[in-house]
Amino acid sequence: MFDLQLLFNGIAIGSILALAAIGLTLTYGILNLSNFAHGDFMTLGAYLTWLANTSGLNIWLSMILGAIGTIIAMLISEYLLWKPMRDRRASDTTLIIISIGLALFIRNGILLLYGGSNKLYQLPVVRALEFGDLRIAYYRLIVIGLAIAAITALHLILQNTKIGKAMRAVADNIDLARVSGINVDQIVLWTWIITGTLTAFAGGMYGLIVVVHPNMGWFLILPMFASVILGGIGNPYGAIAGAFVIGIVQELSVPLLGSEYKLGVALAIMVAILLVRPQGLFNK
């Protein structure tokens, strides 16, 4: 039963990683951007959710406002940083360095404004469901349900809408997509909107089951990249699968290695995949 408890906890963490990893792999697949600031945008979403919630709004409306704020921040970064860099055909190394600088800017801005202490949402206390020795925390169950709903919505967007089909075309070949009449600039904006929504929800969901703190995104960026690499860079479905694998394996490793080595487990999986199958388990 103890293993089942860890398995359930791993699924909950994997649900959060899945939403964040989808955004990370979309920005790489469509924009060719390895965004090391992605985790800090997740932190931003969590803090905006916390601000709205502690101002008297319910948690669900707060998460929506957090997503809107995160989308605006991502669009600002697009117009001030990423679009000018694409126009100048900046190298991948330059983009990575800029993203690290952006990550430091967001993180230290949050530290300056709100300090380094942990923040908690104002939530009603709900008793966990008990099945023998297995305890299913209410908010972990909510996190899993929200992740399933978000992943289903993303699937429908990618497969059944013009925007989704255009996003897949741009990811496959941006020059051919532009020649065929697709408005690439519009697709870039939609990419940031979808990425910002998923990333902010991931941050808000993390606050539901753990706490909100300035370094949360920085600690989660390694499992996110591990999930993306495991699933195949640029493949959102692979990122989802990779995230659940990483989340579950991390939690199941706690009795053997201790909770302080969770990030080490994610790193070991990422290194092993890069050595054995660099393209990931799935195709792009």
C-alpha positions as CSV (number, residue, x, y, z in Angstrom):
1,M,0.0,0.0,0.0
2,F,2.9,2.4,0.7
3,D,4.1,2.0,-2.8
4,L,0.6,2.8,-4.0
5,Q,0.7,6.0,-2.0
6,L,4.0,7.0,-3.7
7,L,2.5,6.1,-7.1
8,F,-0.4,8.4,-6.5
9,N,1.8,11.2,-5.4
10,G,4.0,10.6,-8.4
11,I,1.0,10.9,-10.7
12,A,0.0,14.2,-9.1
13,I,3.5,15.6,-9.6
14,G,3.7,14.2,-13.1
15,S,0.4,16.0,-13.9
16,I,2.0,19.3,-13.0
17,L,5.2,18.5,-14.9
18,A,3.2,17.5,-17.9
19,L,1.5,20.8,-18.3
20,A,4.8,22.7,-17.8
21,A,6.7,20.3,-20.1
22,I,4.1,20.8,-22.9
23,G,4.7,24.5,-22.9
24,L,8.5,24.0,-22.9
25,T,8.4,21.5,-25.8
26,L,6.0,23.8,-27.8
27,T,8.3,26.8,-27.6
28,Y,11.2,24.6,-28.8
29,G,9.3,22.8,-31.5
30,I,7.7,25.9,-33.0
31,L,10.1,28.7,-32.0
32,N,13.3,26.7,-31.7
33,L,13.8,28.2,-28.3
34,S,15.2,26.3,-25.3
35,N,13.6,28.6,-22.7
36,F,15.4,28.3,-19.3
37,A,13.0,31.0,-18.0
38,H,10.1,28.6,-18.4
39,G,10.2,27.5,-14.8
40,D,10.2,31.1,-13.5
41,F,7.2,31.9,-15.7
42,M,5.6,29.0,-13.8
43,T,6.6,30.6,-10.5
44,L,5.1,33.9,-11.8
45,G,1.8,32.2,-12.5
46,A,1.8,30.7,-9.0
47,Y,2.5,34.1,-7.4
48,L,-0.2,35.9,-9.5
49,T,-2.6,33.2,-8.4
50,W,-1.6,33.6,-4.8
51,L,-2.0,37.4,-5.0
52,A,-5.5,37.1,-6.4
53,N,-6.5,34.4,-4.0
54,T,-5.3,36.2,-0.9
55,S,-7.1,39.3,-2.1
56,G,-10.4,37.5,-1.6
57,L,-11.0,35.7,-4.9
58,N,-11.7,31.9,-5.0
59,I,-8.8,29.7,-6.2
60,W,-10.3,28.9,-9.6
61,L,-10.8,32.5,-10.6
62,S,-7.4,33.3,-9.2
63,M,-5.8,30.6,-11.4
64,I,-7.5,32.1,-14.5
65,L,-6.2,35.6,-13.6
66,G,-2.8,34.1,-13.0
67,A,-2.8,32.6,-16.5
68,I,-3.8,35.9,-18.0
69,G,-1.0,37.7,-16.2
70,T,1.5,35.0,-17.3
71,I,0.4,35.2,-20.9
72,I,0.9,39.0,-20.9
73,A,4.4,38.6,-19.4
74,M,5.3,36.0,-22.1
75,L,4.0,38.3,-24.9
76,I,6.0,41.2,-23.5
77,S,9.1,39.0,-23.6
78,E,8.2,37.9,-27.1
79,Y,8.1,41.5,-28.4
80,L,11.1,42.8,-26.4
81,L,13.4,39.8,-26.6
82,W,12.5,36.8,-28.8
83,K,11.1,38.5,-31.9
84,P,14.1,40.9,-32.2
85,M,16.5,38.0,-31.7
86,R,14.7,35.9,-34.4
87,D,14.9,38.8,-36.8
88,R,18.7,39.0,-36.2
89,R,19.0,35.2,-36.5
90,A,20.6,34.9,-33.1
91,S,22.3,31.6,-32.4
92,D,20.9,29.0,-30.1
93,T,23.6,29.8,-27.5
94,T,22.6,33.5,-27.5
95,L,19.0,32.6,-27.0
96,I,19.9,30.2,-24.1
97,I,22.0,32.9,-22.4
98,I,19.1,35.5,-22.8
99,S,16.6,33.0,-21.3
100,I,18.8,32.4,-18.3
101,G,19.1,36.2,-17.8
102,L,15.3,36.5,-18.1
103,A,14.9,33.7,-15.5
104,L,17.1,35.5,-13.1
105,F,15.2,38.8,-13.7
106,I,11.8,37.2,-12.9
107,R,13.1,35.2,-9.9
108,N,14.9,38.2,-8.3
109,G,11.9,40.5,-9.1
110,I,9.7,38.1,-7.1
111,L,12.2,37.9,-4.3
112,L,12.4,41.7,-4.1
113,L,8.6,42.2,-4.1
114,Y,7.5,39.3,-1.9
115,G,10.6,38.0,-0.1
116,G,11.8,34.4,0.1
117,S,9.3,32.9,2.5
118,N,6.8,30.3,1.5
119,K,3.3,31.4,0.5
120,L,0.1,29.4,1.0
121,Y,-3.3,29.8,-0.7
122,Q,-6.4,30.5,1.3
123,L,-8.1,27.2,0.9
124,P,-10.7,25.3,2.9
125,V,-9.4,22.3,4.7
126,V,-10.7,19.1,3.1
127,R,-10.2,15.7,4.6
128,A,-8.3,13.2,2.5
129,L,-10.1,10.1,1.1
130,E,-9.0,6.9,2.8
131,F,-8.9,3.5,1.2
132,G,-7.1,1.2,3.7
133,D,-3.6,2.6,4.1
134,L,-3.9,4.7,0.9
135,R,-4.7,8.4,1.6
136,I,-5.9,10.4,-1.5
137,A,-5.5,14.1,-0.7
138,Y,-8.4,16.1,-2.2
139,Y,-6.3,18.7,-3.8
140,R,-3.9,16.2,-5.4
141,L,-7.0,14.5,-6.9
142,I,-8.1,18.0,-8.2
143,V,-4.6,18.5,-9.7
144,I,-4.9,15.2,-11.6
145,G,-8.4,16.0,-12.9
146,L,-7.3,19.5,-14.0
147,A,-4.3,18.1,-15.9
148,I,-6.5,15.5,-17.7
149,A,-8.9,18.3,-18.7
150,A,-6.1,20.6,-19.9
151,I,-4.4,17.8,-21.9
152,T,-7.7,16.8,-23.5
153,A,-8.4,20.4,-24.5
154,L,-4.9,20.7,-26.0
155,H,-5.3,17.5,-27.9
156,L,-8.6,18.8,-29.4
157,I,-6.9,22.2,-30.3
158,L,-3.9,20.5,-32.0
159,Q,-5.9,18.0,-33.9
160,N,-9.2,19.6,-34.8
161,T,-8.6,23.3,-35.2
162,K,-7.0,25.4,-37.9
163,I,-4.7,26.9,-35.3
164,G,-3.6,23.5,-34.2
165,K,-2.9,22.3,-37.7
166,A,-1.0,25.4,-38.5
167,M,1.1,25.0,-35.3
168,R,2.0,21.5,-36.4
169,A,2.9,22.7,-39.9
170,V,5.1,25.5,-38.5
171,A,6.8,23.0,-36.2
172,D,7.5,20.7,-39.1
173,N,8.9,23.3,-41.5
174,I,8.5,27.0,-40.8
175,D,9.6,28.2,-44.3
176,L,7.2,25.8,-46.1
177,A,4.4,26.8,-43.8
178,R,5.1,30.5,-44.6
179,V,5.1,29.8,-48.3
180,S,1.8,27.9,-48.1
181,G,0.1,31.0,-46.7
182,I,0.2,30.4,-42.9
183,N,0.5,33.5,-40.8
184,V,3.6,32.5,-38.8
185,D,3.5,35.6,-36.6
186,Q,0.0,34.7,-35.6
187,I,1.0,31.1,-34.8
188,V,3.8,32.4,-32.6
189,L,1.3,34.5,-30.6
190,W,-1.0,31.5,-30.2
191,T,2.0,29.4,-29.1
192,W,2.8,31.9,-26.3
193,I,-0.9,32.0,-25.3
194,I,-1.2,28.3,-25.0
195,T,2.2,28.0,-23.3
196,G,1.4,30.7,-20.8
197,T,-2.0,29.2,-19.9
198,L,-0.5,25.7,-19.3
199,T,2.5,27.1,-17.5
200,A,0.5,29.3,-15.2
201,F,-1.9,26.4,-14.4
202,A,1.0,24.2,-13.6
203,G,2.3,26.8,-11.2
204,G,-1.1,27.3,-9.6
205,M,-1.5,23.5,-9.3
206,Y,1.9,23.1,-7.6
207,G,0.8,25.7,-5.0
208,L,-2.3,23.6,-4.4
209,I,-0.3,20.5,-3.2
210,V,3.0,22.0,-2.0
211,V,3.7,25.7,-1.4
212,V,4.5,28.7,-3.5
213,H,8.1,30.0,-3.2
214,P,10.5,32.0,-5.5
215,N,12.7,29.1,-6.4
216,M,10.0,26.5,-7.2
217,G,10.3,27.0,-11.0
218,W,14.1,26.8,-10.9
219,F,14.0,23.5,-9.0
220,L,11.4,22.1,-11.4
221,I,13.2,23.2,-14.6
222,L,15.4,20.1,-14.6
223,P,12.5,17.6,-14.3
224,M,10.8,19.6,-17.1
225,F,13.7,19.3,-19.5
226,A,14.1,15.6,-18.5
227,S,10.5,15.1,-19.4
228,V,10.8,16.8,-22.7
229,I,14.0,14.9,-23.6
230,L,12.6,11.6,-22.5
231,G,9.4,12.1,-24.6
232,G,11.2,13.5,-27.7
233,I,12.0,17.2,-28.1
234,G,9.2,19.0,-29.8
235,N,6.6,16.3,-29.2
236,P,3.9,17.5,-26.7
237,Y,2.5,14.0,-26.4
238,G,5.9,12.6,-25.7
239,A,6.4,15.4,-23.1
240,I,3.2,14.3,-21.3
241,A,4.4,10.7,-21.2
242,G,7.9,11.7,-20.1
243,A,6.5,13.9,-17.3
244,F,4.5,11.1,-15.8
245,V,7.5,8.8,-15.9
246,I,9.7,11.4,-14.3
247,G,7.1,12.2,-11.6
248,I,6.4,8.6,-10.7
249,V,10.1,7.5,-10.7
250,Q,11.0,10.5,-8.5
251,E,8.4,9.6,-5.9
252,L,9.1,5.9,-6.0
253,S,12.8,6.6,-5.4
254,V,12.2,8.4,-2.1
255,P,12.4,5.3,0.2
256,L,15.7,4.3,-1.4
257,L,17.4,7.6,-1.9
258,G,15.5,10.1,0.2
259,S,13.6,13.1,-1.0
260,E,16.7,15.3,-1.4
261,Y,17.8,13.2,-4.3
262,K,14.7,13.6,-6.5
263,L,16.4,16.0,-8.8
264,G,19.3,13.6,-9.1
265,V,16.9,10.9,-10.3
266,A,15.5,13.3,-13.0
267,L,19.1,14.1,-14.1
268,A,20.1,10.5,-14.2
269,I,17.1,9.6,-16.4
270,M,17.9,12.5,-18.7
271,V,21.6,11.6,-19.1
272,A,20.7,7.9,-19.7
273,I,18.2,8.9,-22.5
274,L,20.7,11.2,-24.1
275,L,23.3,8.4,-24.1
276,V,21.1,5.6,-25.3
277,R,18.4,7.4,-27.4
278,P,19.2,11.1,-27.9
279,Q,16.0,11.6,-30.0
280,G,13.8,10.5,-27.0
281,L,11.3,7.6,-26.8
282,F,9.0,9.2,-29.4
283,N,9.6,11.0,-32.7
284,K,9.5,14.8,-32.9
